[in-house]
Amino acid sequence: MTGATIWLTGLPSAGKTTIAYALAERLRAEGHRTEVLDGDEIREFLSAGLGFSREDRHTNVQRIGFVAGLLASHGVKVLVPVIAPYADSREAVRKRHAAASTPYLEVHVATPVEVCSERDVKGLYAKQAAGEISGLTGVDDPYEAPAAPDLRIESQHQSVDESATAVRALLAERGVL
């Protein structure tokens, strides 16, 4: 089986993780070896001790990209719902995958900040508005949206199932299913 890294990038509360888990469930049911590298879990275990400076965010993305590439090289479909706010960090991961001839697909979950703020799954937007935190990606810290992702999803206009179906269709189109 062909492995691949599918990186879902977007703002906090855009729907990245929800879409990734919905797709993972579907892919597993179809018999594909699938893993989700959840950004929150990675921060807790693999990247514990890193902060949210540009350098630390880059290091976090590179670590996740390394693990994703390793799993993908062994036939696993790796879903990576991680903000990865900087284009150069994502591009470095893409290049490392290309050098290893490992498929890498970038999905931009392009949910507007206003919708993300309404969803506020983790309460981050409320904390930022109250002055309790700073450095929130897309609000008071930059988010560099992909200029040419392999797929752009506007999760505010479709269901989670429709979003997962769109990513699955991309995987089929690119020959990794």
N, C-alpha and C positions, 0 to 999 in steps of 0.2 A: 504494500500500500504506500502511496505517496504521502509524505508528510508535508506540512506547510505551516507557516506562521501567519495568522490573521490578526492584525493589530487594529483594534477599535479605539480610535482616538476621538476626543471631544471634551467638552467642559464637564465639570462636576455635575452630577445629576442629569446628564444628557440621555442616559439609557444604555450606556456601553455594557455594563455588567449584566443587566437584565437580558439584553439581546444575546450576549455571549452564552449565558447559561441556557437560554431557550434553544439556541442553535446546538450547543453541546449535547443537550438531551436528545435532540433529533438525530444528530450524527451518530451518537452511541447506539441509538435504536436501529440505525441502519448498519451497524457493525463496524464503524470507524473508531479507531483508537483516538481519543480526544481528551485534551486537558485544558482547563481554564487557569491561566495565571492571573489571578485577581490582584489588582494593584494594591488594595488594602492589605491583603495577606502577605504579599511580597514585602511591603513596607515593614510589616511586623516581624518577619522572619529573616528574609534574605538581605534586606536593606535597613535593618534596625540600626539606629544611630545616625542615619542620614537626615539632614534637615530639608529645607525647601528652597535653598539658594539655587541659582542657575546651575552651578557646578554639581551640587548634590542631586538635583533633578536629572542632570545628564548622566551621572554615575548610576542612578537608579534605573534609568531607561536602558543603559548599556548592559547592566546585570540581567535585567529581564530579557533583553534581546538575546544575550548569550544563552540563557537557559532555554528560551523558546527555540532558538536555532538548533541546539543540541537535541531537544526532544523531536523537533521536526525532521532532523536528519535520520531519526530512527523510526520514521513512519507515523508519527503522531500529528494529528491536526491540533495545533496549539492556538487557542483563542486568547488574545491578550487585551482585555478591556482596561487600558491604562491611559491616562490623560496625555502623557508625553507632550508637553506644551511647546517644545522647540523643534522646528523643522530640521535643524542640523542633527539633533539627537536621533530623530526618526530616520533620517537619511543614512546615518552611520550604521544603524541596524540593518537597513535595507541593503546597503553595500556589502556588509559582512555576510548576509544571506546569499547575495548574488555570487560572491567569491566562492562560496561553498556549494553553489548550484542548488540551493534550497529555496523553494517557493516562498515568497513574502507578499502578502496583500495588505494594503492599507485601506481601512474603512473609516471614513469620517462621519461620526454621528453628529450631524450639524444642527443640533438643537439650539435655538437662540437662548441667550443668557436669561432673558425674561422668563422663558418657560422653565429653564433649569432652576431659577430662583423660586418659582412657584412650587416645583416638585420638591426641592431642597431635602432630598432623601436623608442626608446626614446632619442637617441643620447648619451647614457651613455658611450659607448666604445670610441667614439670620444672625449668626455670630459675627460675621464681617460687618453687617449693617449696624450692629450694636457696638462695634469697636472692640470686640473681644478677640478677634483674630485679624491678621493682615496677610497679604500675599496670596489671596484667593485667585486662582487661575481664572482669567477672563473678566475679573472685576478690578482688582488692584495689582495684578501680576499678569504678564503677557500670556496669550495663547496664540500661537502661530498656526492658523488653520492650514491644512494641506492644500496646496495649489492644484494638484492633480491626483487626488486619491483614486484608487481602483474602483471605489464605490462611495457615493455620498448618500447618507440616509438622513431624512428629516423626520425624526421620530415623533414630532408633534403632529404629523399628518398621517401616520399609519400605526397600526397595532404592533405589539412586540412580535407576534407571529408573522405579520407581513414583513417586518424588518429582518427577522431570522430567515425567512424565505428568500429575501433579496440577497442576503449574504451567501446562502446555500447555492443560489443560482449562479453567483459569481464564481464560487468554488467549482461548480460543474463546468462553467464556461472556460475556466482556466485549466481544466484538466487535473484537478487535485482531488476529485471524488472518484 
